[in-house]
Amino acid sequence: MGMGMPHHIRDLEIPEADLPVIAAETLGDWGSVNNAVPVTTVEQVMEVLRNAY
């Protein structure tokens, strides 16, 4: 049962080619800086984005 929310990034019509830019911008975000698990590389973010795509 869902709330009508998209399940994947691709459902938001974000091109896969934009994921590296999103990953790079995420590194400066407050959420990644204060995350319980250190997020320090673009590759860490890309892994999450690829799985969510």
C-alpha positions in Angstrom: 0.0 0.0 0.0 1.4 3.4 -0.9 0.7 7.0 -0.6 1.1 7.8 -4.3 4.7 8.7 -3.8 7.3 7.7 -6.4 9.3 4.6 -5.6 12.4 5.4 -7.8 14.3 8.5 -8.8 13.5 7.7 -12.5 9.8 8.1 -11.6 10.6 11.7 -11.0 11.8 12.0 -14.6 15.3 12.9 -13.5 17.8 11.7 -16.2 20.3 9.1 -15.0 23.0 11.4 -16.5 22.2 14.0 -13.8 23.0 11.6 -10.9 26.7 12.6 -10.7 25.8 16.3 -10.3 23.3 15.4 -7.6 25.9 13.3 -5.8 28.4 16.1 -5.9 26.0 18.6 -4.6 24.9 16.2 -1.8 28.3 16.2 -0.3 27.9 19.8 0.9 24.4 19.2 2.2 23.8 19.5 6.0 22.3 16.0 6.0 25.4 14.3 4.7 27.8 16.3 6.9 25.9 15.3 10.0 25.0 11.8 9.0 25.7 9.0 11.5 27.6 7.1 8.8 30.3 9.5 7.4 29.6 10.4 3.8 32.7 11.8 2.3 32.9 10.7 -1.4 30.8 11.1 -4.5 31.0 7.4 -5.0 29.3 6.7 -1.7 26.4 8.9 -2.7 26.4 7.5 -6.3 25.9 4.0 -4.8 22.8 5.1 -3.0 21.5 7.0 -6.1 22.1 4.0 -8.4 20.2 1.7 -6.1 17.4 4.2 -5.9 17.3 4.9 -9.6 
